[in-house]
Amino acid sequence: MLKDKQVWSWALYDWANSVFATVVIAGLFPVVFKQYWASGLSSEESTFWLGAANSTSSLMIVLLAPVLGAIADCRGLRKRLLLLFMSLGVVTTYMFYTIGPGLWWLVLMFYVLASFAFMGANIFYDALLVDVSQNHNVDKVSGLGFGMGYLGGGILLALCVLMSQQPAIFGFSESIDAVIFSFVLVSLWWLIFSLPLGLWVSESRALDNTTEQVVSRVFHETITTFKNIFKDRQIRLFLLAYWIYIDGVDTIIRMAVDYGLALGFSANDLILALLLTQFVGFPAAIVYAHIGGRIGVKKALLAGIFIYALITLWGYYMDSVEEFYILAILIGLVQGGVQALSRSYYARLIPEDRAAEYFGVYNMMGKAAAILGPLIMGGVAILTNNHRFSILSIIILFVIGGLMLKNVKEPALDTKT
């Protein structure tokens, strides 16, 4: 596997695009948006509009993902559509660099498009996994991409942090100039390391040749799968629980830096905390999976959700950057584990012979999870004029999601391999 050029070319795309999630979504964009583009807005208003932008891009993907995925499979367009969406993301991310202060509405338009392109490209990237792997090594290939993504995102984020803290070394007069230039680096990194996939990854042949067949397949298979899911109480309960608690996880990922800024912490301290989360997260996810195997996946998941609830509660009372660092470590310890164990738990609930269809719905729920939380957090900030209440409001997602998960029957560990 490790000598296969197709496998490495595929995995390099995770290395390429993860910098958008790490450097842009979770890291630098909230800082620049609040301090530069939206400096004329109140802190509560900028939080609301950033949350609305994140929700909008996620909603766009939820609505279009089934159609895009079916067309890509049926017409053999997975790689071409991935490269198209990647190109849209590269261009719109670069546009951040060209927008001056105060133009918050314009940069949010490009941010929505860039986020939509990032998530859209991932639909086709995930689908290409079946083309570069076989049944005996699909887990290893998928894990390689996961690891490459963590490493790539962490390395570029570290460089961007260094640039922001030592701008003169890199030829910038001010820290904000270095931070804004980081968006150029993200665009170049994303583009350059996507090229191996474009050159050396091949995909399976198209299933259908006509648009009419594609449309018919989309509606028929989507309706059938949803009917089967809603018939099974355990799968239905789990997916609803997952949608709620993973919404809390994604909201903290997207809005943590914005919250820290609202409390008056420096941007450099917040980005360093994010970097800490990034490098703690990778080994912690592996260890957390082993813990799940020992104490039970459901217990491990509930423990992670409980820790997230404590994180939101602690975030309400937090008043020092040292506490923010501790929270960053805690998030790193449970973030990857909750995501990984959610997937394996779901895999034990579904029929093996229809895994692809059921995981399509699972991925839709995951993307839908980025809609509600940011709106709750932004809306509470506006209504209460208090950012602490906005972070505390997210605890309800972990409480409800955890209680619902508790009612899902524990699947046998040996029913899936």
DRENDO-1510 file (C-alpha; in Angstrom, 1 decimal, always signed):
<recs>
REC; n; res; u; v; w
REC; 1; MET; +0.0; +0.0; +0.0 .
REC; 2; LEU; +2.7; +2.5; +1.0 .
REC; 3; LYS; +4.4; +2.0; -2.3 .
REC; 4; ASP; +1.3; +2.7; -4.3 .
REC; 5; LYS; +1.5; +6.0; -6.2 .
REC; 6; GLN; -2.3; +6.3; -6.4 .
REC; 7; VAL; -2.7; +5.8; -2.6 .
REC; 8; TRP; -0.1; +8.5; -1.8 .
REC; 9; SER; -1.6; +10.8; -4.4 .
REC; 10; TRP; -5.0; +10.4; -3.0 .
REC; 11; ALA; -3.8; +10.9; +0.6 .
REC; 12; LEU; -1.9; +14.0; -0.4 .
REC; 13; TYR; -5.2; +15.7; -1.1 .
REC; 14; ASP; -6.0; +15.4; +2.6 .
REC; 15; TRP; -2.7; +17.1; +3.3 .
REC; 16; ALA; -3.6; +19.7; +0.8 .
REC; 17; ASN; -7.2; +20.7; +1.8 .
REC; 18; SER; -6.9; +20.3; +5.6 .
REC; 19; VAL; -5.1; +23.6; +5.7 .
REC; 20; PHE; -8.4; +25.3; +4.9 .
REC; 21; ALA; -10.1; +23.7; +7.8 .
REC; 22; THR; -7.3; +24.3; +10.2 .
REC; 23; VAL; -5.8; +27.7; +9.1 .
REC; 24; VAL; -8.9; +29.3; +7.7 .
REC; 25; ILE; -12.1; +28.0; +9.4 .
REC; 26; ALA; -10.8; +27.2; +12.9 .
REC; 27; GLY; -7.8; +29.6; +13.0 .
REC; 28; LEU; -7.1; +32.8; +11.2 .
REC; 29; PHE; -10.3; +33.8; +9.5 .
REC; 30; PRO; -12.3; +34.5; +12.7 .
REC; 31; VAL; -9.4; +36.7; +13.9 .
REC; 32; VAL; -9.0; +38.7; +10.8 .
REC; 33; PHE; -12.8; +39.0; +10.3 .
REC; 34; LYS; -13.4; +40.4; +13.8 .
REC; 35; GLN; -10.3; +42.7; +14.0 .
REC; 36; TYR; -9.9; +43.8; +10.4 .
REC; 37; TRP; -12.9; +43.3; +8.0 .
REC; 38; ALA; -15.7; +43.7; +10.6 .
REC; 39; SER; -13.9; +46.2; +12.9 .
REC; 40; GLY; -16.8; +48.6; +12.5 .
REC; 41; LEU; -19.3; +46.1; +13.9 .
REC; 42; SER; -19.9; +45.3; +17.5 .
REC; 43; SER; -18.4; +42.1; +18.8 .
REC; 44; GLU; -21.8; +40.5; +19.1 .
REC; 45; GLU; -22.7; +41.5; +15.5 .
REC; 46; SER; -19.5; +40.0; +14.0 .
REC; 47; THR; -20.1; +36.8; +15.9 .
REC; 48; PHE; -23.6; +36.6; +14.6 .
REC; 49; TRP; -22.6; +37.2; +10.9 .
REC; 50; LEU; -19.7; +34.7; +11.1 .
REC; 51; GLY; -22.0; +32.1; +12.6 .
REC; 52; ALA; -24.6; +32.8; +9.9 .
REC; 53; ALA; -21.9; +32.4; +7.1 .
REC; 54; ASN; -20.8; +29.0; +8.5 .
REC; 55; SER; -24.4; +27.9; +8.7 .
REC; 56; THR; -25.1; +29.0; +5.1 .
REC; 57; SER; -22.3; +27.1; +3.5 .
REC; 58; SER; -23.2; +24.0; +5.5 .
REC; 59; LEU; -26.8; +24.3; +4.4 .
REC; 60; MET; -25.8; +24.6; +0.8 .
REC; 61; ILE; -23.9; +21.3; +1.0 .
REC; 62; VAL; -26.7; +19.5; +2.8 .
REC; 63; LEU; -29.1; +20.4; +0.1 .
REC; 64; LEU; -26.8; +19.6; -2.9 .
REC; 65; ALA; -24.7; +16.7; -1.6 .
REC; 66; PRO; -27.0; +13.9; -2.7 .
REC; 67; VAL; -27.4; +15.2; -6.2 .
REC; 68; LEU; -23.7; +16.0; -6.6 .
REC; 69; GLY; -22.7; +12.6; -5.3 .
REC; 70; ALA; -25.1; +10.6; -7.5 .
REC; 71; ILE; -24.1; +12.6; -10.6 .
REC; 72; ALA; -20.4; +12.0; -9.8 .
REC; 73; ASP; -20.9; +8.3; -9.4 .
REC; 74; CYS; -23.2; +7.7; -12.4 .
REC; 75; ARG; -21.3; +9.9; -14.8 .
REC; 76; GLY; -17.7; +9.1; -13.7 .
REC; 77; LEU; -17.0; +12.7; -12.7 .
REC; 78; ARG; -15.7; +12.3; -9.2 .
REC; 79; LYS; -12.1; +13.4; -9.9 .
REC; 80; ARG; -13.1; +16.2; -12.3 .
REC; 81; LEU; -15.7; +17.6; -9.9 .
REC; 82; LEU; -13.2; +17.4; -7.0 .
REC; 83; LEU; -10.7; +19.4; -9.0 .
REC; 84; LEU; -13.5; +21.9; -10.0 .
REC; 85; PHE; -14.5; +22.5; -6.4 .
REC; 86; MET; -10.9; +22.6; -5.3 .
REC; 87; SER; -10.3; +25.3; -7.9 .
REC; 88; LEU; -13.3; +27.3; -6.7 .
REC; 89; GLY; -11.9; +27.0; -3.1 .
REC; 90; VAL; -8.4; +28.1; -4.1 .
REC; 91; VAL; -9.6; +31.2; -6.0 .
REC; 92; THR; -12.1; +32.3; -3.3 .
REC; 93; THR; -9.6; +31.8; -0.5 .
REC; 94; TYR; -7.1; +33.9; -2.4 .
REC; 95; MET; -9.7; +36.6; -2.7 .
REC; 96; PHE; -9.5; +37.2; +1.1 .
REC; 97; TYR; -6.1; +38.7; +0.5 .
REC; 98; THR; -7.5; +41.3; -1.9 .
REC; 99; ILE; -10.3; +42.6; +0.3 .
REC; 100; GLY; -9.7; +45.8; +2.4 .
REC; 101; PRO; -10.8; +46.6; +5.9 .
REC; 102; GLY; -14.5; +47.2; +6.6 .
REC; 103; LEU; -15.8; +45.1; +3.7 .
REC; 104; TRP; -17.1; +42.4; +6.0 .
REC; 105; TRP; -20.1; +41.5; +3.8 .
REC; 106; LEU; -17.9; +41.0; +0.7 .
REC; 107; VAL; -15.4; +38.8; +2.5 .
REC; 108; LEU; -18.2; +36.7; +4.0 .
REC; 109; MET; -19.6; +36.1; +0.5 .
REC; 110; PHE; -16.2; +34.7; -0.6 .
REC; 111; TYR; -15.9; +32.8; +2.7 .
REC; 112; VAL; -19.3; +31.1; +2.1 .
REC; 113; LEU; -18.2; +30.1; -1.4 .
REC; 114; ALA; -14.8; +28.8; -0.2 .
REC; 115; SER; -16.3; +26.8; +2.6 .
REC; 116; PHE; -18.9; +25.4; +0.3 .
REC; 117; ALA; -16.1; +24.4; -2.2 .
REC; 118; PHE; -14.0; +22.8; +0.6 .
REC; 119; MET; -16.9; +20.6; +1.8 .
REC; 120; GLY; -18.1; +19.9; -1.7 .
REC; 121; ALA; -14.7; +18.7; -2.8 .
REC; 122; ASN; -14.6; +16.3; +0.2 .
REC; 123; ILE; -17.7; +14.5; -1.2 .
REC; 124; PHE; -15.8; +13.4; -4.2 .
REC; 125; TYR; -12.5; +12.9; -2.3 .
REC; 126; ASP; -14.3; +10.4; +0.0 .
REC; 127; ALA; -15.9; +8.7; -3.0 .
REC; 128; LEU; -12.5; +8.2; -4.6 .
REC; 129; LEU; -11.4; +6.1; -1.6 .
REC; 130; VAL; -13.1; +3.0; -3.3 .
REC; 131; ASP; -11.0; +3.6; -6.4 .
REC; 132; VAL; -7.6; +3.7; -4.7 .
REC; 133; SER; -8.1; +0.9; -2.2 .
REC; 134; GLN; -9.4; -2.7; -1.8 .
REC; 135; ASN; -11.4; -4.3; +1.0 .
REC; 136; HIS; -8.3; -5.6; +2.7 .
REC; 137; ASN; -6.6; -2.2; +3.0 .
REC; 138; VAL; -9.4; +0.4; +2.9 .
REC; 139; ASP; -9.0; +1.2; +6.6 .
REC; 140; LYS; -5.2; +1.7; +6.3 .
REC; 141; VAL; -5.6; +3.9; +3.2 .
REC; 142; SER; -8.3; +6.0; +4.9 .
REC; 143; GLY; -6.2; +6.3; +8.0 .
REC; 144; LEU; -3.2; +7.5; +5.9 .
REC; 145; GLY; -5.3; +10.3; +4.6 .
REC; 146; PHE; -6.5; +11.2; +8.0 .
REC; 147; GLY; -3.0; +11.4; +9.4 .
REC; 148; MET; -1.7; +13.4; +6.4 .
REC; 149; GLY; -4.5; +15.9; +7.0 .
REC; 150; TYR; -3.6; +16.4; +10.6 .
REC; 151; LEU; +0.1; +16.8; +9.8 .
REC; 152; GLY; -0.3; +19.1; +6.9 .
REC; 153; GLY; -2.8; +21.4; +8.6 .
REC; 154; GLY; -0.5; +21.5; +11.7 .
REC; 155; ILE; +2.6; +22.3; +9.8 .
REC; 156; LEU; +1.2; +25.2; +7.8 .
REC; 157; LEU; -0.6; +26.6; +10.8 .
REC; 158; ALA; +2.7; +26.5; +12.7 .
REC; 159; LEU; +4.3; +28.5; +9.9 .
REC; 160; CYS; +1.5; +31.0; +9.8 .
REC; 161; VAL; +1.7; +31.4; +13.6 .
REC; 162; LEU; +5.4; +32.1; +13.4 .
REC; 163; MET; +4.8; +34.6; +10.6 .
REC; 164; SER; +2.2; +36.4; +12.7 .
REC; 165; GLN; +4.5; +36.5; +15.8 .
REC; 166; GLN; +7.7; +37.4; +14.0 .
REC; 167; PRO; +6.4; +39.4; +10.9 .
REC; 168; ALA; +9.7; +41.3; +10.4 .
REC; 169; ILE; +11.6; +38.1; +9.7 .
REC; 170; PHE; +9.3; +37.4; +6.8 .
REC; 171; GLY; +9.3; +41.0; +5.4 .
REC; 172; PHE; +6.0; +42.2; +6.9 .
REC; 173; SER; +5.7; +45.5; +8.8 .
REC; 174; GLU; +2.8; +44.4; +10.9 .
REC; 175; SER; +1.4; +41.1; +12.2 .
REC; 176; ILE; -2.0; +41.6; +10.5 .
REC; 177; ASP; -0.2; +41.8; +7.1 .
REC; 178; ALA; +1.4; +38.4; +7.8 .
REC; 179; VAL; -1.9; +36.9; +8.9 .
REC; 180; ILE; -3.7; +38.1; +5.7 .
REC; 181; PHE; -0.8; +36.7; +3.5 .
REC; 182; SER; -1.4; +33.4; +5.2 .
REC; 183; PHE; -4.6; +33.0; +3.0 .
REC; 184; VAL; -2.3; +33.2; -0.1 .
REC; 185; LEU; -0.2; +30.4; +1.4 .
REC; 186; VAL; -3.4; +28.3; +2.0 .
REC; 187; SER; -4.4; +28.8; -1.6 .
REC; 188; LEU; -1.0; +27.7; -3.0 .
REC; 189; TRP; -0.7; +24.8; -0.6 .
REC; 190; TRP; -4.2; +23.5; -1.5 .
REC; 191; LEU; -3.5; +23.9; -5.2 .
REC; 192; ILE; +0.0; +22.4; -5.4 .
REC; 193; PHE; -0.6; +19.3; -3.2 .
REC; 194; SER; -3.9; +18.6; -5.1 .
REC; 195; LEU; -1.9; +18.1; -8.4 .
REC; 196; PRO; -0.8; +14.5; -7.6 .
REC; 197; LEU; -4.4; +13.4; -7.3 .
REC; 198; GLY; -5.3; +15.0; -10.6 .
REC; 199; LEU; -2.3; +13.4; -12.3 .
REC; 200; TRP; -2.2; +9.9; -10.9 .
REC; 201; VAL; -5.5; +8.9; -9.3 .
REC; 202; SER; -7.9; +7.1; -11.7 .
REC; 203; GLU; -11.6; +6.5; -11.0 .
REC; 204; SER; -14.0; +3.7; -12.0 .
REC; 205; ARG; -16.1; +4.0; -15.1 .
REC; 206; ALA; -19.5; +5.7; -15.2 .
REC; 207; LEU; -22.6; +3.6; -14.3 .
REC; 208; ASP; -25.0; +5.5; -16.6 .
REC; 209; ASN; -24.7; +7.6; -19.6 .
REC; 210; THR; -27.8; +9.8; -19.5 .
REC; 211; THR; -29.0; +12.6; -17.3 .
REC; 212; GLU; -32.5; +11.0; -17.1 .
REC; 213; GLN; -31.0; +7.9; -15.6 .
REC; 214; VAL; -28.9; +9.9; -13.1 .
REC; 215; VAL; -32.0; +11.9; -11.9 .
REC; 216; SER; -34.0; +8.7; -11.6 .
REC; 217; ARG; -31.3; +7.0; -9.6 .
REC; 218; VAL; -30.9; +10.0; -7.2 .
REC; 219; PHE; -34.5; +10.1; -6.2 .
REC; 220; HIS; -35.2; +6.4; -6.1 .
REC; 221; GLU; -32.1; +5.4; -4.0 .
REC; 222; THR; -32.4; +8.4; -1.7 .
REC; 223; ILE; -36.0; +7.8; -0.9 .
REC; 224; THR; -35.5; +4.0; -0.4 .
REC; 225; THR; -32.5; +4.6; +2.0 .
REC; 226; PHE; -34.4; +7.1; +4.1 .
REC; 227; LYS; -37.4; +4.8; +4.4 .
REC; 228; ASN; -35.2; +2.0; +5.6 .
REC; 229; ILE; -33.4; +4.2; +8.1 .
REC; 230; PHE; -36.7; +5.6; +9.6 .
REC; 231; LYS; -38.0; +2.0; +10.0 .
REC; 232; ASP; -35.1; +1.1; +12.3 .
REC; 233; ARG; -35.5; +2.7; +15.7 .
REC; 234; GLN; -31.9; +2.3; +16.8 .
REC; 235; ILE; -30.4; +3.8; +13.6 .
REC; 236; ARG; -33.0; +6.6; +13.7 .
REC; 237; LEU; -32.2; +7.4; +17.3 .
REC; 238; PHE; -28.4; +7.3; +16.8 .
REC; 239; LEU; -28.5; +9.5; +13.7 .
REC; 240; LEU; -30.6; +12.1; +15.5 .
REC; 241; ALA; -28.3; +12.0; +18.6 .
REC; 242; TYR; -25.2; +12.2; +16.4 .
REC; 243; TRP; -26.6; +15.2; +14.5 .
REC; 244; ILE; -27.2; +17.0; +17.8 .
REC; 245; TYR; -24.0; +16.3; +19.7 .
REC; 246; ILE; -21.7; +16.6; +16.7 .
REC; 247; ASP; -23.3; +20.0; +16.0 .
REC; 248; GLY; -21.8; +21.0; +19.4 .
REC; 249; VAL; -18.4; +19.6; +18.5 .
REC; 250; ASP; -18.3; +21.4; +15.1 .
REC; 251; THR; -19.6; +24.7; +16.7 .
REC; 252; ILE; -16.7; +24.7; +19.2 .
REC; 253; ILE; -14.3; +24.0; +16.4 .
REC; 254; ARG; -15.6; +26.9; +14.3 .
REC; 255; MET; -16.4; +29.5; +17.0 .
REC; 256; ALA; -13.8; +28.9; +19.7 .
REC; 257; VAL; -11.3; +31.6; +18.4 .
REC; 258; ASP; -14.1; +34.1; +17.9 .
REC; 259; TYR; -15.2; +33.5; +21.5 .
REC; 260; GLY; -11.7; +33.9; +22.9 .
REC; 261; LEU; -11.4; +37.2; +21.0 .
REC; 262; ALA; -14.6; +38.4; +22.5 .
REC; 263; LEU; -13.2; +37.7; +26.0 .
REC; 264; GLY; -10.2; +39.9; +25.2 .
REC; 265; PHE; -7.6; +37.3; +24.7 .
REC; 266; SER; -4.9; +38.1; +22.1 .
REC; 267; ALA; -5.1; +36.5; +18.6 .
REC; 268; ASN; -1.6; +35.0; +19.0 .
REC; 269; ASP; -2.5; +33.2; +22.2 .
REC; 270; LEU; -5.7; +31.8; +20.6 .
REC; 271; ILE; -3.9; +30.6; +17.5 .
REC; 272; LEU; -1.2; +28.9; +19.6 .
REC; 273; ALA; -4.0; +27.2; +21.5 .
REC; 274; LEU; -5.5; +26.0; +18.2 .
REC; 275; LEU; -2.1; +24.7; +17.2 .
REC; 276; LEU; -1.9; +22.8; +20.5 .
REC; 277; THR; -5.3; +21.2; +19.8 .
REC; 278; GLN; -4.1; +20.1; +16.4 .
REC; 279; PHE; -1.0; +18.3; +17.5 .
REC; 280; VAL; -2.7; +16.8; +20.6 .
REC; 281; GLY; -5.6; +15.6; +18.5 .
REC; 282; PHE; -3.9; +13.1; +16.3 .
REC; 283; PRO; -2.3; +10.8; +18.8 .
REC; 284; ALA; -5.2; +11.2; +21.2 .
REC; 285; ALA; -7.7; +10.0; +18.5 .
REC; 286; ILE; -5.7; +6.7; +18.2 .
REC; 287; VAL; -5.5; +6.2; +22.0 .
REC; 288; TYR; -9.2; +7.1; +22.4 .
REC; 289; ALA; -10.1; +4.3; +19.9 .
REC; 290; HIS; -8.2; +1.8; +22.0 .
REC; 291; ILE; -10.1; +3.0; +25.1 .
REC; 292; GLY; -13.4; +2.5; +23.2 .
REC; 293; GLY; -12.4; -1.1; +22.5 .
REC; 294; ARG; -11.7; -1.7; +26.2 .
REC; 295; ILE; -14.6; +0.0; +28.0 .
REC; 296; GLY; -17.1; -0.1; +25.1 .
REC; 297; VAL; -17.7; +2.4; +22.3 .
REC; 298; LYS; -20.9; +3.8; +23.7 .
REC; 299; LYS; -19.4; +4.5; +27.1 .
REC; 300; ALA; -16.3; +6.1; +25.5 .
REC; 301; LEU; -18.6; +8.3; +23.3 .
REC; 302; LEU; -20.7; +9.3; +26.3 .
REC; 303; ALA; -17.6; +10.2; +28.2 .
REC; 304; GLY; -16.3; +12.4; +25.4 .
REC; 305; ILE; -19.7; +14.1; +25.1 .
REC; 306; PHE; -19.7; +14.7; +28.9 .
REC; 307; ILE; -16.2; +16.2; +28.7 .
REC; 308; TYR; -17.4; +18.6; +25.9 .
REC; 309; ALA; -20.3; +19.6; +28.2 .
REC; 310; LEU; -17.8; +20.4; +30.9 .
REC; 311; ILE; -15.7; +22.4; +28.4 .
REC; 312; THR; -18.7; +24.6; +27.5 .
REC; 313; LEU; -19.5; +25.1; +31.2 .
REC; 314; TRP; -15.8; +25.9; +32.0 .
REC; 315; GLY; -15.8; +28.3; +29.0 .
REC; 316; TYR; -18.6; +30.3; +30.6 .
REC; 317; TYR; -16.5; +31.0; +33.7 .
REC; 318; MET; -13.1; +31.2; +32.0 .
REC; 319; ASP; -11.2; +34.4; +32.4 .
REC; 320; SER; -7.5; +33.7; +31.7 .
REC; 321; VAL; -5.6; +32.6; +28.6 .
REC; 322; GLU; -4.0; +29.8; +30.6 .
REC; 323; GLU; -7.5; +28.3; +31.1 .
REC; 324; PHE; -8.0; +28.6; +27.3 .
REC; 325; TYR; -4.8; +26.5; +26.8 .
REC; 326; ILE; -6.1; +23.9; +29.1 .
REC; 327; LEU; -9.4; +23.8; +27.3 .
REC; 328; ALA; -7.5; +23.5; +24.0 .
REC; 329; ILE; -5.8; +20.4; +25.3 .
REC; 330; LEU; -9.1; +18.9; +26.6 .
REC; 331; ILE; -10.7; +19.5; +23.2 .
REC; 332; GLY; -7.7; +17.9; +21.5 .
REC; 333; LEU; -8.0; +14.8; +23.7 .
REC; 334; VAL; -11.6; +14.1; +22.8 .
REC; 335; GLN; -12.3; +15.7; +19.4 .
REC; 336; GLY; -10.8; +13.1; +17.1 .
REC; 337; GLY; -12.0; +10.3; +19.4 .
REC; 338; VAL; -15.7; +11.4; +19.4 .
REC; 339; GLN; -15.6; +11.7; +15.6 .
REC; 340; ALA; -13.9; +8.4; +15.0 .
REC; 341; LEU; -15.9; +6.4; +17.5 .
REC; 342; SER; -19.2; +7.9; +16.1 .
REC; 343; ARG; -18.3; +6.4; +12.7 .
REC; 344; SER; -17.4; +3.0; +14.1 .
REC; 345; TYR; -20.5; +2.8; +16.3 .
REC; 346; TYR; -22.7; +3.6; +13.3 .
REC; 347; ALA; -20.9; +1.0; +11.3 .
REC; 348; ARG; -22.1; -1.6; +13.8 .
REC; 349; LEU; -25.7; -0.6; +13.6 .
REC; 350; ILE; -26.2; -0.7; +9.8 .
REC; 351; PRO; -26.5; -3.7; +7.4 .
REC; 352; GLU; -23.1; -4.6; +5.8 .
REC; 353; ASP; -24.5; -5.0; +2.3 .
REC; 354; ARG; -25.8; -1.4; +2.2 .
REC; 355; ALA; -23.0; +0.4; +4.0 .
REC; 356; ALA; -22.3; +2.9; +1.2 .
REC; 357; GLU; -25.9; +4.1; +1.1 .
REC; 358; TYR; -26.2; +4.3; +4.9 .
REC; 359; PHE; -22.9; +6.2; +5.2 .
REC; 360; GLY; -24.2; +8.7; +2.6 .
REC; 361; VAL; -26.9; +9.6; +5.0 .
REC; 362; TYR; -24.4; +9.7; +7.9 .
REC; 363; ASN; -22.2; +12.2; +6.0 .
REC; 364; MET; -25.2; +14.3; +5.2 .
REC; 365; MET; -26.1; +14.5; +8.9 .
REC; 366; GLY; -22.5; +15.4; +9.7 .
REC; 367; LYS; -22.6; +18.3; +7.3 .
REC; 368; ALA; -26.0; +19.4; +8.5 .
REC; 369; ALA; -24.5; +19.5; +12.0 .
REC; 370; ALA; -22.7; +22.8; +11.2 .
REC; 371; ILE; -25.9; +24.7; +10.8 .
REC; 372; LEU; -27.7; +25.0; +14.1 .
REC; 373; GLY; -24.9; +25.5; +16.6 .
REC; 374; PRO; -23.3; +28.6; +15.1 .
REC; 375; LEU; -26.7; +30.2; +14.7 .
REC; 376; ILE; -27.6; +29.5; +18.4 .
REC; 377; MET; -24.3; +30.9; +19.5 .
REC; 378; GLY; -24.5; +34.0; +17.4 .
REC; 379; GLY; -28.2; +34.6; +18.2 .
REC; 380; VAL; -27.7; +34.3; +21.9 .
REC; 381; ALA; -24.8; +36.7; +21.7 .
REC; 382; ILE; -27.1; +39.2; +20.0 .
REC; 383; LEU; -30.1; +38.7; +22.3 .
REC; 384; THR; -28.2; +38.7; +25.6 .
REC; 385; ASN; -25.3; +41.0; +24.6 .
REC; 386; ASN; -23.1; +38.6; +26.5 .
REC; 387; HIS; -20.7; +36.2; +24.8 .
REC; 388; ARG; -20.4; +34.0; +27.9 .
REC; 389; PHE; -24.1; +33.0; +27.5 .
REC; 390; SER; -23.5; +32.2; +23.8 .
REC; 391; ILE; -20.8; +29.5; +24.6 .
REC; 392; LEU; -23.0; +28.2; +27.5 .
REC; 393; SER; -25.9; +27.8; +25.2 .
REC; 394; ILE; -24.0; +25.1; +23.3 .
REC; 395; ILE; -24.2; +22.8; +26.3 .
REC; 396; ILE; -27.8; +22.0; +25.5 .
REC; 397; LEU; -26.6; +20.2; +22.3 .
REC; 398; PHE; -24.3; +17.9; +24.3 .
REC; 399; VAL; -26.9; +17.2; +27.0 .
REC; 400; ILE; -29.7; +16.3; +24.5 .
REC; 401; GLY; -27.4; +14.4; +22.2 .
REC; 402; GLY; -25.9; +12.5; +25.1 .
REC; 403; LEU; -29.3; +11.6; +26.6 .
REC; 404; MET; -30.5; +10.4; +23.2 .
REC; 405; LEU; -27.4; +8.3; +22.6 .
REC; 406; LYS; -27.8; +6.7; +26.0 .
REC; 407; ASN; -31.1; +5.2; +24.7 .
REC; 408; VAL; -29.5; +3.6; +21.7 .
REC; 409; LYS; -29.0; -0.1; +22.2 .
REC; 410; GLU; -25.3; -1.1; +22.5 .
REC; 411; PRO; -24.3; -3.0; +19.3 .
REC; 412; ALA; -22.3; -6.2; +19.6 .
REC; 413; LEU; -18.6; -5.4; +19.1 .
REC; 414; ASP; -18.1; -8.4; +16.8 .
REC; 415; THR; -20.9; -7.8; +14.4 .
REC; 416; LYS; -18.7; -5.7; +12.1 .
REC; 417; THR; -15.1; -6.1; +11.2 .
</recs>
